[in-house]
Amino acid sequence: MKRKLLIFLSLTAMLTAQGITVMSDSGLDVTIGGEVEMEFVDVEGPGGFTNQDLTVQKVKTRSPHMRIDKAILSARVNYSENLYYHVEFRFGDQDANVDKHYARLTVPTINTQFELGKNKPMIETKRQTEGYPLIGTAYWKAREYHLTGLTDYDLGDNVQLFTGLSFAMKRPLGTDDAAEDKSFKMMVYDDHLNKNGNTFEYGVMAGLKAFGFTGQGWYYTSELIDDFDWKIQLGGLPGYDNIADQYNDGEQNDLTHFWYGGRINFDRWNTHLRAEYISSEDGLLPRDGYYVEGSYRFNEPKFLPVKNIEPIVRYGALNIYRHETVLGDPETWDREMTTFGLLTRINDNISVKIEYYILDEVTGGGIDTNTATGIETDNSFMKDNQFLLQVKYEF
């Protein structure tokens, strides 16, 4: 097979809110900030209709192009020492929306923080790279409407127990990009949308911090949105009816939905290590995935005029079971992704990220011949390697 190589070059200018605080007419402090990401994308190989075949026809564009990935304006209204409201407006080349908005109330007497609004799930973690791990995109990247409560318990010096409860509107099944390129989308828990048949999702989480180590586990359960999830999203997958014949007496309307996982971190002595695993079942379709990553931060290296440099490496995978891979449906592909990154902080306000993503996707395809060029392509595997350069300005 002539495997396609995608080189993704992104220059991102970001204006990230550290805080411009003003006083409103009502006497409340309001902190305003924002960020802008501008990207240049170059896909290897010629563009145009005559260069498309069963595989590359799904590439959004093979020609060099630029885009604004996102422009965000955020505001935080401080009602009191323990209560604030945060809202983020997100703008793109073709749309605009309220990306996040939530109120947070801290109750010091019980060491608990409550959150009400639209945000990522309570188990999401801050990533160091611009690109998400595969299971991050699939499970905890998208926003939900929820009410959560997070509680900390001090068990002694350097030892802390924490727990969390979540009540949320279930996010619908949808698709998102595995990395920065938007060609071959994967199945994810998507941003919340109002759907007829919406269901509630319940989550519980617990973890322990001790001497630089953090371990946590979680479990979420609900039912699929009837009938958007099981009939349109899952039922629309080629071969899902065969799965129903084999595992559920031909009935496709299985509303099972749960997902669970765990994460272990070590952060001490400028060293960062993390491993995470998630498993899920939606209807008759089980999935699971994992990633491991590690980095080391060099503070004030003598050979460069920067504050610190942090190389990072991540490897992860996301697998779908019971379902055969179908070339024309990227949602059915098993995927692996390796990320190499170099994170550089110039000073307190400027940083640079250089990242390279190596993606391998099992497509289920075979040998295909381009009718226009006569070139044979092995569609069994895909390679979507991407390069990212990001400059970040903070104020």
Helices and strands as residue ranges (DSSP letters): E 6-7, E 13-16, E 20-23, E 29-43, G 49-51, G 56-58, E 65-80, E 83-91, E 96-107, G 108-110, E 112-119, H 134-135, I 136-140, E 144-156, E 159-169, E 173-176, E 186-189, E 200-210, E 213-223, I 228-234, H 240-247, E 256-268, E 271-282, E 285-296, E 298-299, E 308-320, G 330-332, E 334-345, E 350-362, E 367-369, E 376-378, E 381-383, E 386-394
